Amino acid sequence: MVDCELLSKCGFFSKYQDSKQAACSGFIAMYCKGSKMDDCKRKAYRKENGVAPSDDMMPTGSMIAN
């Protein structure tokens, strides 16, 4: 499977790609490099609003609590 075409521009991926949190690595495996790529809420947000969402918005649409 190919990586998401927005990977190089994705704030979530850039910020969390090296995270040791299982949730982040799981989302990256499923949404950024896996079968749920077309279900990414970050992609939908960018398409609808013309700008990238917050880096802390997960591919599911939920926000990571800091």
All heavy atoms as a GROMACS GRO file, in nm:
protein
  500
    1MET      N    1   0.084  -0.119   0.000
    1MET     CA    2   0.000   0.000   0.000
    1MET      C    3   0.088   0.125   0.000
    1MET      O    4   0.190   0.129   0.066
    1MET     CB    5  -0.090  -0.002   0.123
    1MET     CG    6  -0.174   0.122   0.139
    1MET     SD    7  -0.332   0.094   0.219
    1MET     CE    8  -0.429   0.041   0.082
    2VAL      N    9   0.047   0.226  -0.073
    2VAL     CA   10   0.123   0.350  -0.078
    2VAL      C   11   0.089   0.439   0.041
    2VAL      O   12  -0.017   0.426   0.101
    2VAL     CB   13   0.095   0.427  -0.210
    2VAL    CG1   14   0.139   0.347  -0.330
    2VAL    CG2   15  -0.051   0.465  -0.221
    3ASP      N   16   0.179   0.530   0.073
    3ASP     CA   17   0.154   0.625   0.181
    3ASP      C   18   0.055   0.731   0.133
    3ASP      O   19   0.040   0.755   0.014
    3ASP     CB   20   0.284   0.695   0.221
    3ASP     CG   21   0.383   0.601   0.288
    3ASP    OD1   22   0.345   0.488   0.322
    3ASP    OD2   23   0.499   0.642   0.306
    4CYS      N   24  -0.010   0.796   0.226
    4CYS     CA   25  -0.102   0.905   0.196
    4CYS      C   26  -0.030   1.014   0.117
    4CYS      O   27   0.084   1.050   0.149
    4CYS     CB   28  -0.157   0.963   0.326
    4CYS     SG   29  -0.260   1.110   0.302
    5GLU      N   30  -0.098   1.068   0.018
    5GLU     CA   31  -0.037   1.173  -0.065
    5GLU      C   32  -0.014   1.303   0.011
    5GLU      O   33   0.062   1.389  -0.032
    5GLU     CB   34  -0.123   1.198  -0.190
    5GLU     CG   35  -0.255   1.269  -0.165
    5GLU     CD   36  -0.370   1.178  -0.122
    5GLU    OE1   37  -0.349   1.057  -0.100
    5GLU    OE2   38  -0.482   1.229  -0.111
    6LEU      N   39  -0.077   1.319   0.126
    6LEU     CA   40  -0.061   1.441   0.206
    6LEU      C   41   0.040   1.426   0.319
    6LEU      O   42   0.058   1.517   0.399
    6LEU     CB   43  -0.196   1.484   0.265
    6LEU     CG   44  -0.304   1.521   0.163
    6LEU    CD1   45  -0.437   1.548   0.232
    6LEU    CD2   46  -0.261   1.641   0.080
    7LEU      N   47   0.106   1.312   0.326
    7LEU     CA   48   0.197   1.282   0.437
    7LEU      C   49   0.301   1.392   0.458
    7LEU      O   50   0.325   1.432   0.572
    7LEU     CB   51   0.267   1.149   0.412
    7LEU     CG   52   0.296   1.063   0.533
    7LEU    CD1   53   0.172   1.036   0.613
    7LEU    CD2   54   0.361   0.934   0.492
    8SER      N   55   0.360   1.442   0.352
    8SER     CA   56   0.466   1.543   0.366
    8SER      C   57   0.413   1.676   0.419
    8SER      O   58   0.488   1.757   0.471
    8SER     CB   59   0.536   1.566   0.232
    8SER     OG   60   0.445   1.619   0.138
    9LYS      N   61   0.280   1.698   0.408
    9LYS     CA   62   0.219   1.823   0.455
    9LYS      C   63   0.140   1.804   0.584
    9LYS      O   64   0.084   1.899   0.635
    9LYS     CB   65   0.121   1.876   0.349
    9LYS     CG   66   0.185   1.910   0.217
    9LYS     CD   67   0.084   1.982   0.130
    9LYS     CE   68   0.031   1.892   0.024
    9LYS     NZ   69  -0.058   1.960  -0.070
   10CYS      N   70   0.132   1.683   0.634
   10CYS     CA   71   0.044   1.652   0.747
   10CYS      C   72   0.110   1.685   0.881
   10CYS      O   73   0.211   1.625   0.918
   10CYS     CB   74   0.005   1.505   0.743
   10CYS     SG   75  -0.106   1.458   0.877
   11GLY      N   76   0.051   1.780   0.953
   11GLY     CA   77   0.103   1.821   1.083
   11GLY      C   78   0.096   1.709   1.186
   11GLY      O   79   0.186   1.695   1.269
   12PHE      N   80  -0.010   1.630   1.182
   12PHE     CA   81  -0.023   1.518   1.276
   12PHE      C   82   0.091   1.420   1.255
   12PHE      O   83   0.158   1.379   1.350
   12PHE     CB   84  -0.158   1.448   1.259
   12PHE     CG   85  -0.173   1.324   1.343
   12PHE    CD1   86  -0.208   1.332   1.477
   12PHE    CD2   87  -0.151   1.198   1.289
   12PHE    CE1   88  -0.221   1.218   1.555
   12PHE    CE2   89  -0.163   1.083   1.366
   12PHE     CZ   90  -0.199   1.094   1.500
   13PHE      N   91   0.115   1.382   1.130
   13PHE     CA   92   0.222   1.287   1.101
   13PHE      C   93   0.357   1.344   1.142
   13PHE      O   94   0.436   1.276   1.207
   13PHE     CB   95   0.222   1.250   0.953
   13PHE     CG   96   0.330   1.151   0.917
   13PHE    CD1   97   0.316   1.017   0.949
   13PHE    CD2   98   0.446   1.192   0.854
   13PHE    CE1   99   0.415   0.925   0.919
   13PHE    CE2  100   0.546   1.102   0.823
   13PHE     CZ  101   0.531   0.968   0.856
   14SER      N  102   0.383   1.468   1.105
   14SER     CA  103   0.511   1.531   1.138
   14SER      C  104   0.535   1.534   1.289
   14SER      O  105   0.644   1.506   1.336
   14SER     CB  106   0.516   1.673   1.084
   14SER     OG  107   0.510   1.674   0.945
   15LYS      N  108   0.431   1.568   1.362
   15LYS     CA  109   0.443   1.584   1.508
   15LYS      C  110   0.450   1.451   1.582
   15LYS      O  111   0.520   1.438   1.681
   15LYS     CB  112   0.326   1.668   1.560
   15LYS     CG  113   0.336   1.706   1.705
   15LYS     CD  114   0.228   1.806   1.742
   15LYS     CE  115   0.240   1.847   1.888
   15LYS     NZ  116   0.140   1.950   1.922
   16TYR      N  117   0.376   1.352   1.533
   16TYR     CA  118   0.359   1.228   1.610
   16TYR      C  119   0.421   1.103   1.547
   16TYR      O  120   0.410   0.994   1.603
   16TYR     CB  121   0.210   1.202   1.637
   16TYR     CG  122   0.150   1.307   1.726
   16TYR    CD1  123   0.069   1.408   1.676
   16TYR    CD2  124   0.176   1.307   1.864
   16TYR    CE1  125   0.015   1.506   1.759
   16TYR    CE2  126   0.123   1.404   1.947
   16TYR     CZ  127   0.043   1.502   1.894
   16TYR     OH  128  -0.010   1.598   1.977
   17GLN      N  129   0.490   1.116   1.434
   17GLN     CA  130   0.544   0.997   1.368
   17GLN      C  131   0.644   0.921   1.454
   17GLN      O  132   0.657   0.800   1.442
   17GLN     CB  133   0.607   1.034   1.234
   17GLN     CG  134   0.728   1.122   1.243
   17GLN     CD  135   0.783   1.156   1.106
   17GLN    OE1  136   0.769   1.079   1.012
   17GLN    NE2  137   0.844   1.273   1.094
   18ASP      N  138   0.714   0.990   1.543
   18ASP     CA  139   0.811   0.924   1.630
   18ASP      C  140   0.759   0.901   1.771
   18ASP      O  141   0.834   0.863   1.861
   18ASP     CB  142   0.941   1.006   1.636
   18ASP     CG  143   1.008   1.014   1.500
   18ASP    OD1  144   1.005   0.914   1.425
   18ASP    OD2  145   1.062   1.121   1.468
   19SER      N  146   0.629   0.924   1.789
   19SER     CA  147   0.568   0.909   1.921
   19SER      C  148   0.572   0.764   1.967
   19SER      O  149   0.556   0.671   1.889
   19SER     CB  150   0.422   0.955   1.915
   19SER     OG  151   0.357   0.929   2.038
   20LYS      N  152   0.592   0.747   2.094
   20LYS     CA  153   0.592   0.613   2.153
   20LYS      C  154   0.451   0.573   2.198
   20LYS      O  155   0.429   0.463   2.246
   20LYS     CB  156   0.686   0.607   2.273
   20LYS     CG  157   0.829   0.643   2.238
   20LYS     CD  158   0.891   0.548   2.137
   20LYS     CE  159   1.034   0.583   2.109
   20LYS     NZ  160   1.069   0.580   1.970
   21GLN      N  161   0.354   0.664   2.183
   21GLN     CA  162   0.217   0.634   2.220
   21GLN      C  163   0.159   0.533   2.122
   21GLN      O  164   0.162   0.553   2.001
   21GLN     CB  165   0.130   0.759   2.219
   21GLN     CG  166   0.166   0.862   2.323
   21GLN     CD  167   0.073   0.983   2.315
   21GLN    OE1  168  -0.040   0.974   2.269
   21GLN    NE2  169   0.123   1.096   2.360
   22ALA      N  170   0.107   0.425   2.174
   22ALA     CA  171   0.052   0.320   2.089
   22ALA      C  172  -0.062   0.372   2.001
   22ALA      O  173  -0.074   0.333   1.885
   22ALA     CB  174   0.003   0.203   2.174
   23ALA      N  175  -0.144   0.462   2.056
   23ALA     CA  176  -0.256   0.515   1.979
   23ALA      C  177  -0.207   0.589   1.856
   23ALA      O  178  -0.258   0.569   1.745
   23ALA     CB  179  -0.342   0.606   2.065
   24CYS      N  180  -0.107   0.674   1.872
   24CYS     CA  181  -0.055   0.751   1.759
   24CYS      C  182   0.005   0.660   1.654
   24CYS      O  183  -0.022   0.675   1.534
   24CYS     CB  184   0.049   0.853   1.806
   24CYS     SG  185  -0.023   0.989   1.900
   25SER      N  186   0.087   0.565   1.695
   25SER     CA  187   0.149   0.476   1.597
   25SER      C  188   0.044   0.389   1.528
   25SER      O  189   0.055   0.358   1.410
   25SER     CB  190   0.259   0.392   1.660
   25SER     OG  191   0.209   0.314   1.766
   26GLY      N  192  -0.061   0.354   1.600
   26GLY     CA  193  -0.169   0.276   1.541
   26GLY      C  194  -0.246   0.355   1.437
   26GLY      O  195  -0.277   0.304   1.329
   27PHE      N  196  -0.276   0.481   1.469
   27PHE     CA  197  -0.347   0.567   1.374
   27PHE      C  198  -0.263   0.589   1.249
   27PHE      O  199  -0.314   0.587   1.138
   27PHE     CB  200  -0.384   0.702   1.436
   27PHE     CG  201  -0.500   0.694   1.531
   27PHE    CD1  202  -0.493   0.752   1.656
   27PHE    CD2  203  -0.617   0.629   1.495
   27PHE    CE1  204  -0.600   0.745   1.744
   27PHE    CE2  205  -0.725   0.622   1.582
   27PHE     CZ  206  -0.716   0.681   1.706
   28ILE      N  207  -0.133   0.610   1.267
   28ILE     CA  208  -0.044   0.631   1.152
   28ILE      C  209  -0.041   0.507   1.064
   28ILE      O  210  -0.050   0.516   0.942
   28ILE     CB  211   0.097   0.674   1.199
   28ILE    CG1  212   0.090   0.818   1.251
   28ILE    CG2  213   0.199   0.659   1.087
   28ILE    CD1  214   0.215   0.867   1.320
   29ALA      N  215  -0.034   0.391   1.125
   29ALA     CA  216  -0.032   0.265   1.049
   29ALA      C  217  -0.163   0.246   0.971
   29ALA      O  218  -0.162   0.201   0.856
   29ALA     CB  219  -0.008   0.147   1.142
   30MET      N  220  -0.276   0.280   1.033
   30MET     CA  221  -0.407   0.258   0.969
   30MET      C  222  -0.444   0.366   0.869
   30MET      O  223  -0.493   0.338   0.761
   30MET     CB  224  -0.517   0.252   1.075
   30MET     CG  225  -0.520   0.124   1.153
   30MET     SD  226  -0.667   0.106   1.259
   30MET     CE  227  -0.682   0.262   1.340
   31TYR      N  228  -0.424   0.493   0.908
   31TYR     CA  229  -0.472   0.604   0.826
   31TYR      C  230  -0.368   0.663   0.733
   31TYR      O  231  -0.401   0.702   0.622
   31TYR     CB  232  -0.526   0.716   0.916
   31TYR     CG  233  -0.657   0.684   0.981
   31TYR    CD1  234  -0.663   0.623   1.106
   31TYR    CD2  235  -0.777   0.714   0.918
   31TYR    CE1  236  -0.784   0.594   1.166
   31TYR    CE2  237  -0.899   0.685   0.978
   31TYR     CZ  238  -0.902   0.625   1.102
   31TYR     OH  239  -1.022   0.596   1.160
   32CYS      N  240  -0.243   0.674   0.776
   32CYS     CA  241  -0.140   0.739   0.694
   32CYS      C  242  -0.074   0.641   0.597
   32CYS      O  243  -0.026   0.680   0.493
   32CYS     CB  244  -0.032   0.800   0.784
   32CYS     SG  245  -0.095   0.913   0.909
   33LYS      N  246  -0.073   0.515   0.637
   33LYS     CA  247  -0.004   0.415   0.556
   33LYS      C  248  -0.086   0.288   0.540
   33LYS      O  249  -0.032   0.183   0.511
   33LYS     CB  250   0.130   0.379   0.623
   33LYS     CG  251   0.221   0.498   0.640
   33LYS     CD  252   0.351   0.459   0.703
   33LYS     CE  253   0.443   0.579   0.710
   33LYS     NZ  254   0.582   0.542   0.714
   34GLY      N  255  -0.216   0.297   0.561
   34GLY     CA  256  -0.296   0.175   0.559
   34GLY      C  257  -0.431   0.188   0.491
   34GLY      O  258  -0.458   0.284   0.418
   35SER      N  259  -0.516   0.094   0.522
   35SER     CA  260  -0.643   0.077   0.451
   35SER      C  261  -0.748   0.184   0.482
   35SER      O  262  -0.845   0.197   0.408
   35SER     CB  263  -0.700  -0.061   0.484
   35SER     OG  264  -0.723  -0.070   0.624
   36LYS      N  265  -0.731   0.261   0.589
   36LYS     CA  266  -0.832   0.362   0.624
   36LYS      C  267  -0.796   0.502   0.573
   36LYS      O  268  -0.856   0.601   0.611
   36LYS     CB  269  -0.852   0.364   0.776
   36LYS     CG  270  -0.910   0.233   0.829
   36LYS     CD  271  -0.938   0.238   0.976
   36LYS     CE  272  -1.060   0.315   1.013
   36LYS     NZ  273  -1.188   0.258   0.986
   37MET      N  274  -0.699   0.507   0.483
   37MET     CA  275  -0.649   0.634   0.429
   37MET      C  276  -0.762   0.725   0.378
   37MET      O  277  -0.761   0.844   0.402
   37MET     CB  278  -0.552   0.604   0.315
   37MET     CG  279  -0.453   0.710   0.287
   37MET     SD  280  -0.335   0.658   0.160
   37MET     CE  281  -0.249   0.524   0.241
   38ASP      N  282  -0.858   0.668   0.310
   38ASP     CA  283  -0.966   0.748   0.254
   38ASP      C  284  -1.071   0.789   0.358
   38ASP      O  285  -1.161   0.865   0.326
   38ASP     CB  286  -1.034   0.673   0.140
   38ASP     CG  287  -0.942   0.657   0.020
   38ASP    OD1  288  -0.853   0.742   0.001
   38ASP    OD2  289  -0.959   0.559  -0.055
   39ASP      N  290  -1.058   0.739   0.481
   39ASP     CA  291  -1.151   0.774   0.589
   39ASP      C  292  -1.094   0.880   0.682
   39ASP      O  293  -1.154   0.913   0.783
   39ASP     CB  294  -1.185   0.649   0.672
   39ASP     CG  295  -1.253   0.542   0.588
   39ASP    OD1  296  -1.327   0.578   0.494
   39ASP    OD2  297  -1.232   0.423   0.616
   40CYS      N  298  -0.978   0.934   0.648
   40CYS     CA  299  -0.909   1.030   0.735
   40CYS      C  300  -0.988   1.160   0.746
   40CYS      O  301  -1.015   1.227   0.647
   40CYS     CB  302  -0.769   1.057   0.681
   40CYS     SG  303  -0.676   1.174   0.782
   41LYS      N  304  -1.024   1.196   0.868
   41LYS     CA  305  -1.100   1.321   0.893
   41LYS      C  306  -1.012   1.443   0.870
   41LYS      O  307  -1.061   1.550   0.838
   41LYS     CB  308  -1.154   1.323   1.036
   41LYS     CG  309  -1.244   1.207   1.070
   41LYS     CD  310  -1.375   1.216   0.996
   41LYS     CE  311  -1.469   1.108   1.047
   41LYS     NZ  312  -1.562   1.062   0.951
   42ARG      N  313  -0.881   1.428   0.885
   42ARG     CA  314  -0.789   1.539   0.858
   42ARG      C  315  -0.793   1.576   0.709
   42ARG      O  316  -0.795   1.693   0.673
   42ARG     CB  317  -0.646   1.502   0.898
   42ARG     CG  318  -0.627   1.484   1.047
   42ARG     CD  319  -0.483   1.456   1.081
   42ARG     NE  320  -0.394   1.559   1.030
   42ARG     CZ  321  -0.372   1.676   1.090
   42ARG    NH1  322  -0.430   1.704   1.205
   42ARG    NH2  323  -0.290   1.764   1.035
   43LYS      N  324  -0.796   1.474   0.625
   43LYS     CA  325  -0.805   1.494   0.480
   43LYS      C  326  -0.936   1.564   0.445
   43LYS      O  327  -0.939   1.657   0.364
   43LYS     CB  328  -0.802   1.358   0.411
   43LYS     CG  329  -0.695   1.341   0.310
   43LYS     CD  330  -0.717   1.210   0.236
   43LYS     CE  331  -0.588   1.137   0.223
   43LYS     NZ  332  -0.597   1.019   0.140
   44ALA      N  333  -1.045   1.518   0.505
   44ALA     CA  334  -1.177   1.577   0.478
   44ALA      C  335  -1.181   1.723   0.524
   44ALA      O  336  -1.234   1.809   0.454
   44ALA     CB  337  -1.286   1.495   0.549
   45TYR      N  338  -1.122   1.750   0.640
   45TYR     CA  339  -1.119   1.887   0.692
   45TYR      C  340  -1.044   1.978   0.595
   45TYR      O  341  -1.089   2.088   0.563
   45TYR     CB  342  -1.050   1.888   0.829
   45TYR     CG  343  -1.045   2.024   0.895
   45TYR    CD1  344  -1.140   2.060   0.989
   45TYR    CD2  345  -0.946   2.116   0.862
   45TYR    CE1  346  -1.136   2.186   1.048
   45TYR    CE2  347  -0.941   2.241   0.920
   45TYR     CZ  348  -1.036   2.276   1.015
   45TYR     OH  349  -1.032   2.399   1.074
   46ARG      N  350  -0.928   1.933   0.548
   46ARG     CA  351  -0.846   2.013   0.455
   46ARG      C  352  -0.924   2.040   0.327
   46ARG      O  353  -0.922   2.151   0.273
   46ARG     CB  354  -0.716   1.940   0.424
   46ARG     CG  355  -0.622   2.019   0.334
   46ARG     CD  356  -0.499   1.938   0.297
   46ARG     NE  357  -0.407   1.919   0.405
   46ARG     CZ  358  -0.299   1.994   0.427
   46ARG    NH1  359  -0.272   2.094   0.347
   46ARG    NH2  360  -0.219   1.968   0.526
   47LYS      N  361  -0.994   1.938   0.277
   47LYS     CA  362  -1.070   1.953   0.153
   47LYS      C  363  -1.186   2.053   0.171
   47LYS      O  364  -1.210   2.137   0.086
   47LYS     CB  365  -1.124   1.817   0.109
   47LYS     CG  366  -1.193   1.818  -0.024
   47LYS     CD  367  -1.232   1.679  -0.066
   47LYS     CE  368  -1.296   1.681  -0.204
   47LYS     NZ  369  -1.332   1.549  -0.250
   48GLU      N  370  -1.255   2.044   0.285
   48GLU     CA  371  -1.371   2.131   0.310
   48GLU      C  372  -1.332   2.274   0.343
   48GLU      O  373  -1.403   2.368   0.307
   48GLU     CB  374  -1.454   2.075   0.427
   48GLU     CG  375  -1.526   1.947   0.393
   48GLU     CD  376  -1.588   1.880   0.516
   48GLU    OE1  377  -1.606   1.948   0.619
   48GLU    OE2  378  -1.616   1.760   0.508
   49ASN      N  379  -1.221   2.293   0.415
   49ASN     CA  380  -1.185   2.425   0.465
   49ASN      C  381  -1.070   2.492   0.391
   49ASN      O  382  -1.041   2.609   0.413
   49ASN     CB  383  -1.151   2.416   0.614
   49ASN     CG  384  -1.270   2.370   0.695
   49ASN    OD1  385  -1.363   2.447   0.718
   49ASN    ND2  386  -1.270   2.245   0.738
   50GLY      N  387  -1.000   2.417   0.308
   50GLY     CA  388  -0.890   2.474   0.232
   50GLY      C  389  -0.763   2.497   0.312
   50GLY      O  390  -0.666   2.551   0.260
   51VAL      N  391  -0.764   2.458   0.437
   51VAL     CA  392  -0.647   2.470   0.524
   51VAL      C  393  -0.633   2.343   0.606
   51VAL      O  394  -0.731   2.270   0.627
   51VAL     CB  395  -0.656   2.592   0.620
   51VAL    CG1  396  -0.653   2.722   0.543
   51VAL    CG2  397  -0.780   2.584   0.707
   52ALA      N  398  -0.514   2.319   0.654
   52ALA     CA  399  -0.490   2.201   0.737
   52ALA      C  400  -0.551   2.220   0.876
   52ALA      O  401  -0.553   2.331   0.928
   52ALA     CB  402  -0.340   2.177   0.749
   53PRO      N  403  -0.597   2.112   0.936
   53PRO     CA  404  -0.648   2.121   1.074
   53PRO      C  405  -0.532   2.132   1.172
   53PRO      O  406  -0.415   2.121   1.135
   53PRO     CB  407  -0.722   1.988   1.092
   53PRO     CG  408  -0.653   1.895   0.999
   53PRO     CD  409  -0.610   1.978   0.882
   54SER      N  410  -0.564   2.148   1.298
   54SER     CA  411  -0.464   2.151   1.404
   54SER      C  412  -0.378   2.025   1.399
   54SER      O  413  -0.428   1.916   1.368
   54SER     CB  414  -0.535   2.158   1.541
   54SER     OG  415  -0.447   2.124   1.645
   55ASP      N  416  -0.250   2.039   1.430
   55ASP     CA  417  -0.160   1.923   1.433
   55ASP      C  418  -0.208   1.818   1.532
   55ASP      O  419  -0.175   1.700   1.520
   55ASP     CB  420  -0.018   1.966   1.471
   55ASP     CG  421   0.048   2.052   1.365
   55ASP    OD1  422  -0.007   2.064   1.254
   55ASP    OD2  423   0.156   2.105   1.394
   56ASP      N  424  -0.286   1.861   1.632
   56ASP     CA  425  -0.332   1.769   1.736
   56ASP      C  426  -0.465   1.701   1.702
   56ASP      O  427  -0.518   1.625   1.783
   56ASP     CB  428  -0.344   1.843   1.869
   56ASP     CG  429  -0.208   1.888   1.922
   56ASP    OD1  430  -0.110   1.811   1.907
   56ASP    OD2  431  -0.198   1.998   1.977
   57MET      N  432  -0.517   1.725   1.583
   57MET     CA  433  -0.637   1.654   1.539
   57MET      C  434  -0.594   1.519   1.482
   57MET      O  435  -0.513   1.512   1.390
   57MET     CB  436  -0.711   1.734   1.432
   57MET     CG  437  -0.837   1.666   1.383
   57MET     SD  438  -0.917   1.769   1.256
   57MET     CE  439  -1.037   1.655   1.193
   58MET      N  440  -0.648   1.413   1.539
   58MET     CA  441  -0.614   1.278   1.493
   58MET      C  442  -0.691   1.245   1.364
   58MET      O  443  -0.788   1.313   1.332
   58MET     CB  444  -0.650   1.176   1.602
   58MET     CG  445  -0.566   1.192   1.727
   58MET     SD  446  -0.598   1.064   1.850
   58MET     CE  447  -0.756   1.119   1.916
   59PRO      N  448  -0.649   1.143   1.293
   59PRO     CA  449  -0.719   1.104   1.171
   59PRO      C  450  -0.867   1.068   1.195
   59PRO      O  451  -0.947   1.071   1.102
   59PRO     CB  452  -0.641   0.982   1.121
   59PRO     CG  453  -0.504   1.001   1.175
   59PRO     CD  454  -0.525   1.066   1.309
   60THR      N  455  -0.903   1.039   1.318
   60THR     CA  456  -1.041   1.006   1.351
   60THR      C  457  -1.126   1.132   1.370
   60THR      O  458  -1.247   1.123   1.379
   60THR     CB  459  -1.048   0.925   1.481
   60THR    OG1  460  -0.989   1.002   1.586
   60THR    CG2  461  -0.978   0.792   1.468
   61GLY      N  462  -1.059   1.247   1.379
   61GLY     CA  463  -1.130   1.372   1.402
   61GLY      C  464  -1.124   1.418   1.546
   61GLY      O  465  -1.155   1.533   1.576
   62SER      N  466  -1.086   1.331   1.637
   62SER     CA  467  -1.073   1.368   1.778
   62SER      C  468  -0.944   1.445   1.799
   62SER      O  469  -0.849   1.432   1.722
   62SER     CB  470  -1.070   1.242   1.866
   62SER     OG  471  -1.188   1.169   1.852
   63MET      N  472  -0.942   1.524   1.906
   63MET     CA  473  -0.823   1.601   1.939
   63MET      C  474  -0.742   1.527   2.046
   63MET      O  475  -0.797   1.466   2.135
   63MET     CB  476  -0.861   1.739   1.992
   63MET     CG  477  -0.934   1.825   1.890
   63MET     SD  478  -0.836   1.864   1.744
   63MET     CE  479  -0.730   1.989   1.810
   64ILE      N  480  -0.611   1.536   2.034
   64ILE     CA  481  -0.521   1.479   2.137
   64ILE      C  482  -0.516   1.579   2.252
   64ILE      O  483  -0.489   1.696   2.231
   64ILE     CB  484  -0.380   1.456   2.080
   64ILE    CG1  485  -0.385   1.344   1.977
   64ILE    CG2  486  -0.282   1.423   2.192
   64ILE    CD1  487  -0.253   1.314   1.910
   65ALA      N  488  -0.546   1.531   2.369
   65ALA     CA  489  -0.542   1.616   2.488
   65ALA      C  490  -0.398   1.633   2.532
   65ALA      O  491  -0.326   1.534   2.550
   65ALA     CB  492  -0.625   1.555   2.600
   66ASN      N  493  -0.355   1.755   2.548
   66ASN     CA  494  -0.217   1.781   2.590
   66ASN      C  495  -0.206   1.797   2.738
   66ASN      O  496  -0.282   1.842   2.808
   66ASN     CB  497  -0.161   1.906   2.520
   66ASN     CG  498  -0.144   1.881   2.371
   66ASN    OD1  499  -0.128   1.767   2.329
   66ASN    ND2  500  -0.147   1.986   2.294
   0.00000   0.00000   0.00000
